[in-house]
Amino acid sequence: MQLYIREARQSLSNLEQILSQESEVTITRRGKAIARLLPLNRGFAIPSHRALRDKSAYLDAGSEQLVREDRNTEGDETPKGTEVVY
């Protein structure tokens, strides 16, 4: 199916319906194709992050506490082989 850009703007609310009926929509401006719309294949399931969370190690302290501790100890020790310049 081919739509002029003005028709495409006027039928934005119906594009999903048009794409379900047509396999492809080409939008033209002054007779030249400027865009091609194709329906997305939604045949795959959206992956769950539960499996990833289950594999991850459980931390006793929350991340905000670990970051706070890291920031508090940042100036206490200088790693070996590092020169501090003030």
Number of C-alpha atoms within 10 A of each C-alpha: 13 14 17 16 18 11 12 17 12 10 14 11 10 10 16 12 11 16 16 11 10 12 11 15 18 17 21 18 12 8 11 10 14 12 13 12 13 13 14 7 6 7 6 6 6 7 7 8 8 9 9 8 10 9 8 9 7 9 8 6 8 9 10 9 10 12 10 11 11 11 11 10 9 10 8 8 7 10 8 6 6 7 8 7 4 3
